[in-house]
Amino acid sequence: MTDDLVTHSGSCHCGAVKFEVLAEKALHVYDCNCSICNKKQNKHFVVPKSRFKLLQGADNITTYTFNSHRAQHTFCKTCGVQSFYTPRSNPDGYGIAPHCIDSNTIERIEEETFDGQNWEQHIEKSDIRQRSKEGI
């Protein structure tokens, strides 16, 4: 799975937060229906923390948490866009919003539905936790 890794460049809407992420050309994106993902229409792909690099804007990021407070919903203080966050399912990785990738490096997007409304039952059936492990 690591054969086709490329560096994707991304940002929030206003450009205050910029990042790079090393990921596949063909992205495996999760479409979650939990309460916050549903409200934000959050679709994301997951990478290990070692493959993510924040280039600018650390001082312009704020974080929202709720319920278990394990997910860290980070977003730009200026424009409000969440271009990446730390998912509850992957505290050792980042969930990256594919629509915040600015470079022409995405070959295709494969979507998988994640039943976040029934998180505890669905997490055992999904491979999402493996996505933040090295070599995956």
Residue pairs with C-beta under 8 A, 6 or more apart in sequence:
1 24
1 135
1 136
2 24
2 135
2 136
4 24
4 25
4 26
4 107
5 22
5 23
5 24
6 22
6 23
6 24
6 25
6 105
7 20
7 21
7 22
7 103
7 105
8 20
8 21
8 22
8 23
8 96
8 101
8 103
8 105
8 106
9 18
9 19
9 20
9 101
9 102
9 103
9 105
10 18
10 19
10 20
10 21
10 83
10 84
10 96
10 97
10 100
10 101
10 102
10 103
11 17
11 18
11 19
11 83
11 100
11 102
12 57
12 75
12 76
12 78
12 79
12 81
12 83
12 100
13 76
13 79
13 80
13 81
14 76
14 78
14 79
14 81
16 56
16 57
16 60
16 76
16 77
16 78
16 79
17 54
17 56
17 57
17 60
17 61
17 76
17 81
17 83
18 54
18 55
18 56
18 57
19 52
19 53
19 54
19 55
19 83
19 84
20 52
20 53
20 55
21 47
21 51
21 52
21 53
21 84
21 94
21 96
21 101
22 47
22 51
22 52
23 45
23 47
23 51
23 96
25 105
25 106
25 107
25 108
26 107
26 108
26 109
26 110
27 45
27 98
27 106
27 108
27 109
27 110
28 45
28 110
28 112
28 131
29 43
29 44
29 45
29 98
29 109
29 110
29 111
29 112
30 43
30 44
30 45
30 46
30 95
30 111
30 112
30 113
30 114
30 128
31 37
31 43
31 111
31 112
31 113
31 114
32 38
32 42
32 43
32 44
32 114
32 116
33 113
33 114
33 115
33 116
33 117
34 116
34 117
34 119
35 116
35 117
36 42
36 66
36 71
36 73
37 116
38 116
40 82
42 82
42 95
42 97
43 97
43 98
43 99
43 111
44 84
44 85
44 87
44 95
44 96
44 97
44 98
45 95
45 96
45 98
45 131
46 87
46 89
46 90
46 93
46 94
46 95
46 96
46 128
46 131
46 132
47 93
47 94
47 96
47 131
47 132
48 92
48 93
48 132
48 133
48 134
48 136
49 92
49 93
49 94
49 132
50 134
52 84
52 93
52 94
52 96
57 76
60 76
60 77
60 78
61 74
61 75
61 76
61 77
62 74
62 75
62 77
63 72
63 73
63 74
63 75
64 73
64 75
65 71
65 72
65 73
68 88
70 88
70 91
71 85
71 86
71 87
71 88
72 85
72 86
73 82
73 85
74 82
74 84
74 85
74 86
75 81
75 82
75 83
75 85
76 82
76 83
81 100
82 97
83 96
83 97
83 100
84 94
84 95
84 96
84 97
84 100
85 94
85 95
86 93
86 94
86 95
87 93
87 94
87 95
87 128
88 119
89 123
89 126
89 128
89 129
90 128
90 129
90 131
90 132
92 132
92 133
93 131
93 132
94 132
98 106
98 109
112 126
114 122
114 126
114 128
115 121
115 122
116 122
123 129
130 136
